[in-house]
Amino acid sequence: MLSEALILALIGGLAGALVAAICVGLFHALLVSALGFPFLFPAFGRLAGEIVLGLALALVVVGAAATLPALRVSRQEPADAMRE
């Protein structure tokens, strides 16, 4: 259960970063005109670092949130856990 939650968090985080990058790339001109000043992307290294930091934060939060239910299920008999 815990590994499934972490895998889903990782996939969701990567998909979110990809969709955000695509949307910002597609709507860059609209953002510049709406904001009234140039919208500049950070350097690739810094952007990659922020993405990695965001993914790490997502994994920590999901791991903490899924630990209690995983511990509760691990203490049950397998047949009882499957019935629930």
ABEGO torsion letter per residue (X at the ends): XAAAAAAAAAAAAAAAAAAAAAAAAAAAAAAAAAAGBBBBBBBAAAAAAAAAAAAAAAAAAAAAAAAAAAAAAAABBAAAAAAX
